[in-house]
Amino acid sequence: MATKAQVLYDFTAEPGNNELSVREGETVTITNANIGGGWIEAQNSRGETGLVPEDYIEVGKPAAGGGGGWGTGGGGGGGGGSAAPLDLSFFDSRPTTATSTTAHSQASNGNDPWAAFSTDASGGFSNNWAAQPQGTETGRTSTHDPWASSTQTQPHPQAYQGPGAEDDEWDDEWDDMKSTGGYGESEAGEGGAINRGGASGTSMKIKFPSFSKSGPELYLLSKPAPKGKDRLLVYMGEVGPIWSYPEAALDCVVADPKKGSKMYGLKSYIEYQVTPNTTNRPVNHRYKHFDWLYERLLDKFGSAVPIPSLPDKQVTGRFEEEFIKMRMERLQGWMTRMCRHPVIATSDVFQLFISYKDEKDWKLGKRKAEKDETVGAMIFSTIDPEGLPDLEPLEVEHKCEQFSRFTKAMDDGVKDLLTVGQEHWKRCTGPLPKEYQRIGKAFQNLSSVFTSSGYEGEATLTDALTEAGKTYEEIAQMVAEQPRKDLHFLMETNNEYKGLLGCFPDTIGVHKAAIEKVKEGDKLVATSKITPADKVTMAKRASTMSYALQAEMNHFHSNRIYDYNRVMRLYLEEQAKFYETIAQKLRNAHSQFTAM
């Protein structure tokens, strides 16, 4: 008897990828359950066959004597029973303390306010303004696959083929989660948090990071960790506590995307070359490998270091040239930010990602990272504010509040600039160039009218009017193209900072929770829950946490000043070139008219 399955979530097939589009509640027949990699082959009621994500369907037994009825576990007869409810007991077993929310919020700042521009290198708005109704946007219509001409089964020959090239251990679900696909009018929470990888308008299975850590008390009352080579040193610098920075700055380049395939060509993917400046040897990574790195960094450092999320996952259009270009640019930005952080850049898991030697080296390092027990709040046990005096809890609390107010205010400012920039981009690619084009056409029409007079002495004037009209048409084209040259980079920088700022409330929340525990010290001693020595230890460790937070604050401020100086200089330089070019064109048009 053929095995029937019920579809739990909508899934849209990627054209040319041997997939099958299904809808929630639909019944399909399993034709091959041994595809592997998180996929099965299924056939719908119309006889169409293709691959469907295994997690998107629920395999069940046909109801007795019924046509397509579903049982709900062990009971229920024929007829139209409903699918078994989702098991939510997972959430009951998760810690509910302050730090347990860190993964959720940090992993979920993917509500990208600039995601409306994600699928087009120009920012998502077409520059074909002349062919559109005034003020409208153009959606993506190209289905051409620019990578199809490459040899799909042959990845980069000059680089190691990447983790699991021959025997892929990765869950293919990571490549196939639906993107949020842009954002609506409302923002998502104070931290800009929605579920990363969630779908817009469809029911999706949410995949949470494996971020299981209890509150800061795990660290505050734990046994002292032996001092080892993994100590994260904090020094007192000119601006206050700072991390210990490596002598040579780490950098890497994400480039050269190539389309590859697996499962005898049934599944396709894009892989990127990652080349660190320490080895100048490229390694290959798919998007889900980056996602694995993100999960590991979040798991290990998320309590002390804000880890911004990656660019959103996407199902449809992920092999289109403009999307690949935009994703590569954002992966580059994410990797650059990680390289610039002294704690992340020197960590074993990050070094493994950018410089593993071969398959064996990768697998050993991967297993070691996944078994690392120094995660969550226990990362503070590796932080050493060498030679610095202990801070008073009130001073710690004051520092937290001060930085919390600043990050909230900056988050508001960044969102405002993103909104203004988006509106300006729409004007530059819509109504504004149309206005310049209309002016140009009007001048040329007037020139035609003057020509029709038959008066011999006005050729100079009519030629000058025609040139003026053409000048305004050229200006219209320049206006439409300009956002890609300047505004794009300003918006991308602000988008990065919006994601980063969305992580800080939880990072600060870890410290606030620690302060509250320290404040309860006398009460805990009085009820014999801790000893006076434990109370002293708690205060000392809360001081260590405060030094870590202040070091992170100062790292953030240093990067913020550098980034905004750089991007504003670029923006204003391009703006100056833009207006200088327009001014020169207008002078040339002006010179065509005779001074009377």
Secondary structure, 3 states (H helix, E strand, C coil): CCEEEEECCCECCCCCCCECCECCCCEEEEEEEEEECCEEEEECCCCCEEEEEHHHEEEECECCCCCCCECCCCCCCCCCCCCCCCCCHHHHCCCCCHHHHHHHHHHCECCCCCHHHCCCCCCCCCCCHHHCCCCCCCCCCCCCCCCCCCCCCCCCCCCECCCCCCCCCCCCHHHHCCCCCCCCCCCCCCCCCECCCCCCCCCCCCCCCCCCCCCCHHHHCCCCCCCCCCCEEEEEECCEEEECCCCCCCCEEEEEEEEEEECCCCEEEEEEEEEECCCCCCEEEEHHHHHHHHHHHHHHHCCCCCCCCCCCCCCCCCCCHHHHHHHHHHHHHHHHHHHCCHHHHCCHHHHHHHHCCCHHHHHHHHHHHHCCCCCHHHHHHHEECCCCCCCCHHHHHHHHHHHHHHHHHHHHHHHHHHHHHHHHHHHHCCHHHHHHHHHHHHHHHHHHHHHCCCCHHHHHHHHHHHHHHHHHHHHHHHHHHHHHHCHHHHHHHHHHHHHHHCCHHHHHHHHHHHHHHHHCHHHHHHCCCCCHHHHHHHHHHHHHHHHHHHHHHHHHHHHHHHHHHHHHHHHHHHHHHHHHHHHHHHHHHHHCCCCC
